[in-house]
Amino acid sequence: MKLTLTALAFAGLAAPTFAQDIEAGAKTFNQCQTCHVVQNEAGETLAGKNAKTGPNLYGVVGRVAGSLEGFKYGAGIEELTAKGFVWTEADIAVYVQDPTKFLVEKTGDKKAKSKMMFKLKKEEDAKNVAAFLASLAPAAAPADAAAPAEGAVTE
C-alpha cells in the first residue's frame, strides 16, 4: 500500500504544473479571426469569421504544414510542406509568437519568410491559442478501426 501511495505521489509531481486554458485561448483567438476561421467539413464555423486571408485552421494540429487544398501558402511554409512537417500543438504555440523566426529555424533557410505578420507577444497566449485549436480538431478514428483484420499477420 505504501508503495502504491508513493508511486501516485511521484506521478503527481511528473504531471504538468500548468494546464493550458482553452477558454482563454478562445478569447485570444479573437485576435486571429481577422485572417483565420475554424470551419469543419460540414461548413459549420466553430471559431472566427468567414476570413480568407489565412487558411482554415480546422484540424491544423496533426496536419502537414501547407497542405490545405485551395489556399496559396508562402514559400517558407511550402518548404515545410516539402519536408512533410506536421503541425503539433507545441509548434503552433512557437509559430504564432514569431512566424518568420520559426520558419528560419525549422527550414534552415535564413531567407525564409512568413506571410503571417501578426505575432502573439505572450507565450501563455500562444500556448492557449494552440490548445484551443487542438480542442477543435476532428475526432480521431476509434482505436478498433485501426486494428488489423482478423487473421492478419502483424510484426
Secondary structure as UniProt FT lines:
FT   HELIX           2..14
FT   HELIX           22..28
FT   HELIX           29..31
FT   TURN            32..35
FT   STRAND          37..39
FT   TURN            41..42
FT   STRAND          45..48
FT   TURN            58..59
FT   TURN            61..62
FT   TURN            65..66
FT   TURN            69..70
FT   HELIX           75..83
FT   HELIX           89..95
FT   TURN            96..97
FT   HELIX           99..107
FT   TURN            110..111
FT   HELIX           123..135
FT   HELIX           143..146
FT   TURN            150..151
//
